[in-house]
Amino acid sequence: MSYLREYERFRRSGDLTGVRGEVLRPGMLGYDQARRLYNGMIDRRPAVIVRCAGPVDVVRCVDYARENQVQISVRAGGHGVAGNALNDGGIVADLTPMRYVRIDPGRSRAVVGGGARWIDLDPVAQEYGLATTGGRVSSTGIAGFTLGGGAGWLMSRFGLACDNLRSCEIVTADGDLTVVSDDDEPDLMWALRGGGGNFGAVTSLEFDLHPVVDTLSGLLQWPRSMAPEVLRAFRDLALDAPDELGLVFACITDRSGRPGVTVTVCWTGDIDEGERILAPLRSLGPPVVDDVRKMRYEHVQTMLDYTGVWGSRNYWKSGYIPELSEAAMDTILSNTDRMPSPLSAIHLWTHHGAANRVPEGATAFPNRSYPFNLHIIGAWTDPQSDAEGIAWSRRFYEEMHPYFSDRSYVNFDDLKEQSRVESAYGDNYRRLVEVKTRYDPDNMFRSNQNIRPGRAAIPDVLSMR
Ligand SMILES: Cc1cc2nc3c(=O)[nH]c(=O)nc-3n(C[C@H](O)[C@H](O)[C@H](O)COP(=O)(O)OP(=O)(O)OC[C@H]3O[C@@H](n4cnc5c(N)ncnc54)[C@H](O)[C@@H]3O)c2cc1C
């Protein structure tokens, strides 16, 4: 349902007159601040950044881009390491002022603004004893995270963030402000569940919420020398993990500079049962850190915040691992001692339970059958370390190639080659192209892991196929 179509006075102005939010151009106070992203390696200079005060400002940005034929980028939390939230010489619809949160406890639903972050939603939903699957670092933008899929602690119990997405308000390439759901524009709704920022600027998102408050959560850390035993114990636990258990294996350098190996957990079932399930990990030998304890979910959502350093320089790679063989584990382990900097890390996330029970074609996000996702995090602060950090991530990724599936997770990668975007979506790519061609035939929204529109005429009712 488009409810702005008739208000032509808001539309097709081709300039930014009447925008309520700040309009920032190079040289203006606030411009440099507004073009900073999580990844400090990104140094792009848009011609104009509009700090949108509401959906109509977003409409004006889209109209401006279309009428003036300039590139448009959409920015929410600014965490995308590829830096697609900015561009050089175009316009940025910066949604960061749109961080409102509304909870409907009666319907167990939340509505958030297109620029909201997890730190805006989680504590408020917890006031009602409710939660949904969210990012594991609280400053991550809800929109970018969810549109790419959204893997979080609760996904094995309640599905990915995109599985919990009920509706979106979106400004499409023609400047229409529309609410989409499974009933209204179901093809577009399907595409928004994993297809990234390809289909328009999402100005609000509505989620299902679930009752979750007390968890058994925290981190177990051992010396790096124990990485082989810890990785194997993690694999065994992960392959048999109940839906209530979210867990990640990581090789890190801890805050006191010690190289460590960790397993971080979030258990949302009965606490005693959780202690029993975690016993094999604790029996590996005394951890140097064991802070697994009863924890409110909102605190789980900030327990890894210290790992996400805003402004650090980042180069990431990732891949899904269908089978964690001995050879795959050896390759991972051989890279732990080559990590280029203390901020760099290796994360091995489990993918199981509810997230993997959704059929691959049910949402644009297709990766429903792989038990592990390896996330190679090259991160450092000194620009002089760029070459070394990038080389480590790339080499590690190449070495893992024989053990990866051909899929990628768009939220953890920077897929520059078109062939990699296509394989990231597997069989869903074809339908994504159809939806893209229908809603954005000129590829206005291309500052993303881009789904290219096709040239063929598109039937009116895509959802009938
Ligand atoms: C420290 C850290 C921790 C992370 N943890 C996780 C995790 O636990 N699980 C996980 O799955 N991912 C995680 N990520 C990855 C994260 O989900 C992606 O980087 C995501 O793109 C971030 O969204 P954002 O809104 O913050 O980013 P932005 O950089 O603002 O946006 C990224 C892209 O998303 C699109 N986009 C954003 N907002 C909108 C909108 N309103 N409308 C249309 N398109 C939009 C645009 O294409 C934009 O270029 C993490 C990233 C970081 C840096």
The ligand as a Gaussian input file, in Angstrom:
#p B3LYP/6-31G(d) Opt

LIG

0 1
 C       31.221000      -5.026000      15.408000
 C       30.288000      -5.730000      14.477000
 C       29.547000      -6.805000      14.925000
 C       28.676000      -7.478000      14.055000
 N       27.973000      -8.552000      14.527000
 C       27.148000      -9.219000      13.688000
 C       26.412000     -10.338000      14.141000
 O       26.477000     -10.727000      15.296000
 N       25.621000     -10.977000      13.259000
 C       25.485000     -10.556000      11.955000
 O       24.715000     -11.165000      11.223000
 N       26.171000      -9.487000      11.510000
 C       27.001000      -8.820000      12.342000
 N       27.710000      -7.760000      11.883000
 C       27.591000      -7.381000      10.467000
 C       26.437000      -6.419000      10.283000
 O       25.223000      -7.110000      10.375000
 C       26.512000      -5.760000       8.899000
 O       27.711000      -5.055000       8.835000
 C       25.337000      -4.826000       8.646000
 O       25.375000      -4.397000       7.309000
 C       25.407000      -3.634000       9.544000
 O       24.277000      -2.843000       9.392000
 P       24.358000      -1.287000       9.734000
 O       23.022000      -0.748000       9.569000
 O       25.062000      -1.097000      11.030000
 O       25.393000      -0.821000       8.633000
 P       25.439000       0.313000       7.518000
 O       26.888000       0.380000       7.164000
 O       24.773000       1.555000       7.944000
 O       24.644000      -0.339000       6.342000
 C       25.162000      -1.402000       5.608000
 C       24.349000      -1.551000       4.346000
 O       23.056000      -2.029000       4.675000
 C       22.094000      -1.392000       3.847000
 N       21.191000      -0.621000       4.711000
 C       21.424000      -0.204000       5.974000
 N       20.343000       0.409000       6.451000
 C       19.416000       0.376000       5.488000
 C       18.081000       0.843000       5.395000
 N       17.476000       1.469000       6.410000
 N       17.419000       0.651000       4.238000
 C       18.001000       0.002000       3.200000
 N       19.258000      -0.452000       3.241000
 C       19.957000      -0.272000       4.377000
 C       22.840000      -0.513000       2.878000
 O       23.095000      -1.240000       1.687000
 C       24.136000      -0.256000       3.601000
 O       25.212000      -0.006000       2.737000
 C       28.560000      -7.051000      12.729000
 C       29.303000      -5.948000      12.282000
 C       30.159000      -5.295000      13.138000
 C       30.984000      -4.142000      12.642000

